[in-house]
Amino acid sequence: MKKIKVNIAATGLNNTDNPGPGVPVIRAIRESELFDPRIIGLAYESLEPAIYMHNIVDKAYQIPYPTEGADALMERIRQISLKDPIDVLIPNFDSELYAFMKSEKVLKEIGIKTFLPSLQHLEERHKANLNDFGKKYDVLVPKSKPILNQNDIEKIRDDFEYPVMVKGKFYDAYLAYNPEQVRMYFNKISAKWGLPIIIQEFIRGTEVNVVALGDGVGNTIGAVPMRKQYITDKGKAWAGITLDDKKMLNLTHKIIHSMKWRGGMELELIRSQKNELHVIEINPRIPAWVYLAVGAGQNLPEALVKLALGMEVKPFETYEIGKMFIRYSYDLITDLYEFEKLSTRGEL
């Protein structure tokens, strides 16, 4: 069967100790039996490793941070698409999703397709809105409260028992045992990601995760549950194993069906000592460990591309249990002129 040629742009090209999902998403698409992809990497920084991984990215372009405004970002995407036509764009960072979702019509006019959640769903699953989310969709969630200044830290004892989780609105989470630690993490996270900072009830138990894909009308195209086997000091999974867990899958199906979720998602869950599953976060995109799902038999990035192109996609029915992933570091060798070319011309 002749493969379909498709031009796919992807962000999240960093692959450090806090990896973006870009590289595993691209690897999955390159393994597709249906598509013959040309991969256009969209990078925010000139040292994102995948820029120089020529077996991963065919052409790389530097783009402005979403903080510079959606208009500036879309203008750059427009410029790139005139040189390098893009069929499907896959954003892989939480912090950029709002800009791309807001500009979905603009992208469509350019001829670029996406498959993203709605702005409403992006907001209601936000960590700051987790209490309301739990009530609306009838799922267990830890008590959460956003704070905007350090004066609120002394009031935490009124609503929470220590220790508590201190979380950024996009990334980063720390366990704090007293107000001094909360203050330290408040400063650290707000300097990096801004306000609000979310204080969340700490639930003792085992952290488990699910990567999933919803079709936007209530169907779960695929879902693979995982338990982290090794966790870095940043809380990222460096090894994990697929689980045979119907309870996790049923919860995932329930959330996707109730929300009519569109696109990729990651459920971060805590299985409490009472064997109850608490939703601690819903990340509105494909996670960096998605290649485990591919290895277990569910190529979710390929399915996402199909959905973006309006193709029929049948839900995955099975996956292999007991499949493991283990990350490793790798010294990538490149030349200075490549770095200079990207830094001066904005493309490589």
Residue, then its C-alpha position, 0 to 999 in steps of 0.5 A: m500500500k502506498k503511504i500518504k504523504v503528509n506534512i506535520a509540524a510539532t512543538g515540544l522538541n526539548n528532550t532533557d530531564n524534563p522532556g517535552p512530548g515532541v520526540p516520542v510523538i514524532r517517533a510514533i508518527r514516523e512508524s506509521e504504516l499509513f503515513d509518509p510524514r515530513i516533520i517540521g519542528l517548531a522550537y522556542e529555544s535554539l538548544e532543543p535537542a530534536i532540532y539537531m536530530h535529523n532522523i527525527v526532524d526534517k526541517a526546524y524553525q524557531i517560533p516566538y513564545p506564546t507570551e509574546g502574543a497569539d498574533a505574533l505566533m500565528e504570523r510566524i506560523r503563516q510565514i513558515s507555512l508559505k515556505d513549508p506547507i503544513d497539513v497538521l500541527i501538533p502542539n505539545f506544551d500546556s503553556e502554548l495550547y491557549a494560543f493555538m486553540k484561540s487561533e484555530k480558525v486562523l490556522k484553518e484559513i492557512g490550511i493547517k489542521t489541528f485536533l485540540p480540546s475546546l477552550q471551555h474544557l481547557e479551563e474547567r480541567h485547570k488545576a485551579n478549578l479542580n474542585d468544581f471539576g470533581k463535582k461536575y463530572d462526579v470524580l474524586v479530586p483532592k481539595s485545591k485552592p489557588i493563592l495569589n500572594q504570600n499573605d494567603i500562605e498563613k491561611i492555608r492551615d484553615d483549609f488544609e493539613y500539612p503536608v500540602m502540594v504546591k503547584g504551578k499553573f502549568y508545570d512543577a509540583y512540590l511537597a511542602y511540610n510547613p509555611e516556610q517551604v510553601r513560601m519558598y516554592f511559591n517564589k520559585i514557581s511564580a517566578k517561572w510560571g506566574l500566578p496563581i499558585i495552587i495549594q492541593e491536598f496531599i493524598r497518600g498513595t500510589e501515583v498512576n497515569v493514563v494516556a488517552l485520546g478522545d474523538g470529540v464526541g464522547n468516544t475513547i479512541g485509545a487509553v493505556p494505564m501506566r505506573k511509574q517505576y522510576i521518578t526523577d527529582k522533578g517528578k517525571a517518569w524515567a521508567g514505567i510499566t503498562l498495567d492491567d487496570k479496568k478501574m483506571l480505564n473505566l474512569t478514563h472512559k467516563i471522563i472522556h465520555s462526559m466531557k466529549w474530550r477532543g484530542g490527547m490527554e494524560l490523567e494523573l491519578i493517586r490510588s489511595q490506601k482505600n483503593e480509590l482513584h483521585v484525579i490530581e491533574i488532567n494534562p490537555r495533551i499527549p504526555a512525554w511517555v506516550y511511546l510506551a503506549v505505542g510499544a504496547g500496541q496503541n499508536l495514539p499520535e498516528a490516530l490523532v493525525k488521522l482525526a485531524l485529517g478527518m479520517e475514520v478512526k476505530p478505537f483500539e481494543t487491546y494493549e500489551i500488559g507488562k510493557m516497560f519503558i526506560r529513558y536514557s540520556y544520549d550525547l548528540i553531536t552536531d556542528l556549531y554552524e547548525f546552531e548559528k544558522l538556527s540562531t541567526r536565520g531562525e531555521l535549519 
